[in-house]
């Protein structure tokens, strides 16, 4: 299993410094025992690196637990869940992996197929409802709204500078409410994507849901009221709290 450590010492430190100039601080994972394996370097934001570098033991436990969960999930084909609660001192309290639940007896595969098909259909229906809303603009209409071209809008979407949602048939739709008071898309969008994993629907949920940490405001209302820093902190906490 991998052991996290900071890249320090001798020639390795020199290489890490050279890489750091391009990619930032790195967490290096190396294998203990068994067959030799090349260390894996993971670039981190400076703040995150400083935090985990002070807690190598807990970070090792967290990574090993995640590795065990991933191995079990691949072996069983089932989702594996564990929960991490971070104490004020920075020590993660990790619950043991949940034991594999016994699979229920199924009368026939036809019943299961129908149930799964119905669930997927409900999801597609909900997506279609969202994308057909009056606040969802086509690329052309959204481009007119912010005074640019359709090509530029799609470039901004790919760069996470605007939020574009894709459906099965309607192509990309752009929420009108992502425009700030200055007539431009929320400036915090790229950082929101970074914190929430580059998923457009994850960003959408964050922006439309109310958050107790923001005094009940939705993410988009917080950004409109100049609370971008607070909104980004909440997004970061949501991302760190997802270990399923």
Order of alpha helices (4+ residues) and beta strands (2+ residues): beta-alpha-beta-beta-alpha-alpha-beta-beta-alpha-beta-alpha-alpha-beta-beta-alpha-alpha-alpha-alpha
